[in-house]
Amino acid sequence: MGKITKEQYEFALARIEELLPLVDDNTPATDRNAVELTMMSDVVIDYEKEHYPIGKPTVAQLIQLSLDEKNMSQKQLAETIGVSQSRISDYVSGRAEPTLRIARMLCVTLGITPAAMLGC
C-alpha cells in the first residue's frame, strides 16, 4: 500500500464506525462488510504507525501508571518497599532510576513485568 493521506485515514475511521455495528464474531470472514472492515482497519493502523508512533513507557511512567491503576499513593508504595517517599518521587519524576533490588520490589508490588521495567 502506498502512502496513506490524512483524508483516506479520516474516511477509513468514519467507515469503520459505520461497519462495526454490521460485523460481529459470527460474521463470516468472507462477508463483504467483514472484508471491508479489515481493509479499513489496515489503513488506519498503517497511518497511525507512521504518524502516531507509540514509544515504550519510561520507568517513571510505568511506576506512575501502576500507582494510578492500584489507587496507591507514593507514600504507600514507599512504606511497602521500605524506601523514603522522596525516593519514590525521584523515580516517578525520572530524576533517579531504581536499583535492580528496588526495581524487583517495584515489579512485585506494582505488578510490572521485569521486561517492561527493563524497557524490553
Backbone hydrogen bonds, N-H to C=O, Kabsch-Sander energy under -0.5 kcal/mol:
donor,donor_aa,acceptor,acceptor_aa,energy
9,Y,5,T,-2.3
10,E,6,K,-2.7
11,F,7,E,-2.4
12,A,8,Q,-2.7
13,L,9,Y,-2.4
14,A,10,E,-2.2
15,R,11,F,-2.7
16,I,12,A,-2.4
17,E,13,L,-1.8
18,E,14,A,-1.5
19,L,15,R,-2.3
20,L,16,I,-2.7
22,L,19,L,-1.6
23,V,19,L,-0.8
23,V,20,L,-1.1
27,T,24,D,-1.8
31,D,28,P,-1.9
35,V,31,D,-2.7
36,E,32,R,-2.4
37,L,33,N,-2.6
38,T,34,A,-2.1
39,M,35,V,-2.3
40,M,36,E,-3.0
41,S,37,L,-2.4
42,D,38,T,-2.2
43,V,39,M,-1.9
44,V,40,M,-2.2
45,I,41,S,-2.8
46,D,42,D,-2.7
47,Y,43,V,-2.3
48,E,44,V,-2.7
49,K,45,I,-2.4
50,E,46,D,-1.5
51,H,47,Y,-2.8
52,Y,48,E,-2.7
55,G,53,P,-0.6
62,L,58,T,-2.6
63,I,59,V,-2.5
64,Q,60,A,-2.3
65,L,61,Q,-3.0
66,S,62,L,-2.4
67,L,63,I,-2.6
68,D,64,Q,-2.5
69,E,65,L,-2.7
70,K,66,S,-2.2
71,N,67,L,-0.6
71,N,68,D,-0.9
72,M,67,L,-2.5
77,L,73,S,-2.2
78,A,74,Q,-2.7
79,E,75,K,-2.4
80,T,76,Q,-2.3
81,I,77,L,-2.4
82,G,78,A,-1.3
83,V,78,A,-2.0
88,I,84,S,-1.7
89,S,85,Q,-2.4
90,D,86,S,-2.0
91,Y,87,R,-1.9
92,V,88,I,-2.7
93,S,89,S,-2.3
94,G,90,D,-0.8
95,R,90,D,-1.4
96,A,90,D,-1.7
103,A,99,T,-3.3
104,R,100,L,-2.4
105,M,101,R,-1.8
106,L,102,I,-2.7
107,C,103,A,-2.5
108,V,104,R,-2.2
109,T,105,M,-2.9
110,L,106,L,-3.0
111,G,107,C,-1.5
112,I,107,C,-1.0
117,M,113,T,-2.3
118,L,114,P,-2.1
119,G,116,A,-1.1
120,C,115,A,-3.1
